[in-house]
Amino acid sequence: MDKIKIAVDIFDKHAEEYQNKIMHFDLYDDTFEIFLNNIDVKNVKILDVACGPGNITRYLLDHRPDFKIVGIDLSPKMIALAKLNNPDAEFILLDIRELQKHKNKYTGIICGFGLPYLSKEEAIQFIKDVRALLDLNGVLYLSTMEDDYSKSGFKTGSSGDKIHIHYHQQDYLVQALKENGFSIVDLQRKNYPEKDGTITIDLIIIAKA
């Protein structure tokens, strides 16, 4: 069973509903500001990984219209929405597990909740891959749902569909970042209220190459 294909099919199925939910969701805006504040040069290239409908790209361009942003996602419908929401950015259908095929260099890479769809080993490889795409002193933004990795598995999402979620842990993510030459700029957690009344802990890490 291809858990990534299942996730893509679900995101394609609920693309507009997802867009309406997150396009103006502001819980993480302060962390995007930290990312922006660590990029003090203009007209640089930024990669938005697992870009969805382009909500993060939209936020970045609203604050830094000089950015040249490329977004990637594996959902064709998300890519289509991202193009509509951000006509001045470029969007490409690409699996984040195949970043080594993407040869451009970037001053900043931002991955908002792409890691929950990657295993521990894939997440560690992803960090290695993005390091190869970042300029010296480039900035990386990662966010993920945090819990014991052993609790990963198929979960019922807000749409009622079952989707495979990987929870990740600070220890091995930070270790992988440091092993690949990153220094941690900011690390914080946010409480995300689920529809069933439970709270999910979101981990946000911003690091510099």
C-alpha positions in Angstrom: 0.0 0.0 0.0 1.5 3.3 -1.1 0.8 5.7 1.8 2.1 8.7 -0.2 -0.3 8.0 -3.1 -3.2 7.7 -0.6 -2.3 11.1 0.8 -2.0 12.7 -2.6 -5.4 11.2 -3.6 -7.0 12.6 -0.4 -5.4 16.1 -0.9 -6.6 16.1 -4.6 -10.1 15.1 -3.5 -10.4 17.9 -0.8 -8.1 20.5 -2.4 -10.5 23.4 -2.3 -11.8 22.5 1.1 -8.2 22.4 2.4 -7.4 25.7 0.7 -10.4 27.4 2.4 -9.2 26.1 5.8 -5.6 27.2 5.7 -5.2 30.0 3.2 -5.6 32.6 5.9 -4.8 30.5 8.9 -2.4 32.7 11.1 -1.2 30.3 13.9 2.3 30.1 12.3 2.7 33.6 11.0 5.1 34.6 13.8 7.4 31.7 12.8 7.3 32.7 9.2 8.4 36.2 10.4 11.5 34.6 12.0 12.3 32.9 8.7 11.9 36.2 6.9 14.0 38.1 9.4 16.9 35.8 8.8 17.0 36.6 5.0 18.3 40.1 4.7 19.2 40.1 1.0 16.8 40.9 -1.8 15.7 39.2 -5.0 16.7 35.7 -3.8 15.3 32.3 -4.7 13.1 30.6 -2.1 11.8 27.0 -2.3 8.4 26.2 -0.8 8.3 22.4 -0.3 5.0 20.6 0.0 3.5 24.0 -1.0 -0.2 22.9 -1.0 -2.5 25.7 -2.3 0.3 28.2 -1.9 -0.6 29.7 1.5 2.9 30.0 2.7 4.1 31.4 -0.6 1.3 33.9 -0.5 2.4 35.0 3.0 6.0 35.3 2.0 5.3 37.3 -1.2 2.9 39.6 0.7 5.9 40.5 3.0 8.7 40.1 0.5 7.5 40.7 -3.0 11.1 40.6 -4.2 11.4 36.9 -3.5 11.6 34.5 -6.5 9.6 31.6 -5.2 9.4 28.0 -6.6 6.8 25.7 -5.0 6.7 22.0 -5.2 4.0 19.5 -4.3 2.8 16.0 -5.4 -0.9 16.9 -5.7 -1.8 18.2 -9.1 -4.9 20.0 -7.8 -2.8 21.7 -5.1 -0.4 22.9 -7.7 -3.2 24.3 -9.8 -4.6 26.2 -6.8 -1.2 27.5 -5.8 -0.7 28.9 -9.3 -4.1 30.7 -9.1 -3.2 32.1 -5.7 0.3 33.1 -6.6 0.5 34.0 -10.3 4.0 35.5 -9.8 5.5 32.3 -8.4 6.5 29.1 -10.2 5.0 25.7 -9.2 6.3 22.3 -10.1 4.8 18.8 -9.6 7.6 17.0 -7.6 7.9 14.4 -4.9 9.9 15.8 -1.9 11.6 12.4 -1.7 13.2 13.2 -5.0 14.7 16.6 -4.3 18.1 15.4 -5.4 16.7 15.7 -9.0 16.1 19.4 -8.4 19.4 21.2 -9.2 18.6 24.8 -8.4 20.1 26.7 -5.5 18.1 28.7 -2.9 18.7 31.2 -0.2 15.7 29.9 1.8 13.8 26.6 1.9 10.5 26.3 3.8 8.7 23.0 4.4 5.4 23.5 6.2 4.1 20.1 7.4 5.6 18.0 4.6 7.5 15.8 7.2 4.4 14.1 8.5 4.2 12.2 5.2 7.8 11.1 5.4 9.2 8.3 7.6 12.0 9.0 10.0 14.6 7.8 7.5 13.0 9.8 4.7 12.9 12.9 6.9 16.6 12.6 7.7 17.4 12.1 4.0 15.2 15.1 3.2 17.4 17.3 5.5 20.5 16.0 3.7 18.9 16.8 0.3 17.8 20.3 1.2 21.3 21.1 2.5 22.6 20.4 -1.0 20.2 23.0 -2.4 20.9 25.8 0.1 23.4 28.6 -0.4 25.9 29.2 2.3 24.1 30.9 5.2 20.8 29.8 3.7 17.8 29.4 5.9 15.6 26.2 6.4 12.2 26.2 8.0 10.6 22.9 9.1 7.3 22.2 10.8 5.8 18.9 11.8 3.5 17.2 14.2 5.5 16.1 17.3 5.0 12.9 19.2 6.7 9.6 19.8 7.6 8.2 16.4 6.1 4.8 17.4 2.7 6.4 17.4 2.8 6.9 13.6 0.2 5.2 11.5 -3.1 5.7 9.7 -5.2 8.4 11.3 -8.7 9.7 10.5 -8.4 13.3 9.3 -10.9 16.1 9.5 -12.3 15.0 6.1 -13.1 11.5 7.5 -10.5 9.9 5.3 -7.7 7.7 6.7 -4.2 9.1 6.0 -0.8 7.8 7.2 0.8 10.3 9.5 4.4 10.1 10.8 5.0 11.9 14.1 8.5 13.1 14.5 10.8 13.9 17.4 13.1 16.9 18.1 16.1 14.7 19.0 16.8 13.0 15.7 15.7 16.0 13.6 18.0 18.4 15.4 20.8 15.8 15.2 20.3 15.4 11.5 20.4 19.1 11.0 23.6 19.5 13.0 25.2 16.6 11.2 24.5 18.4 7.9 26.0 21.6 9.0 23.0 23.5 10.2 22.9 25.7 13.3 19.5 26.1 15.1 18.1 29.6 14.9 14.8 29.0 16.6 12.9 26.0 17.9 9.4 26.2 19.3 6.1 24.4 19.7 2.5 25.4 19.2 -0.7 23.8 20.3 -3.0 22.9 17.4 -6.7 22.3 18.4 -8.2 19.4 16.6 -11.9 19.2 15.7 -12.4 16.4 18.3 -11.2 18.6 21.1 -7.7 17.1 21.4 -4.5 19.1 21.0 -1.7 18.2 18.6 1.7 19.6 19.3 3.4 21.2 16.3 7.2 21.4 16.3 8.8 24.3 14.3 12.5 24.4 13.7 14.3 27.2 11.8 18.0 26.5 11.0 20.8 28.2 9.1 23.3 26.5 6.9 
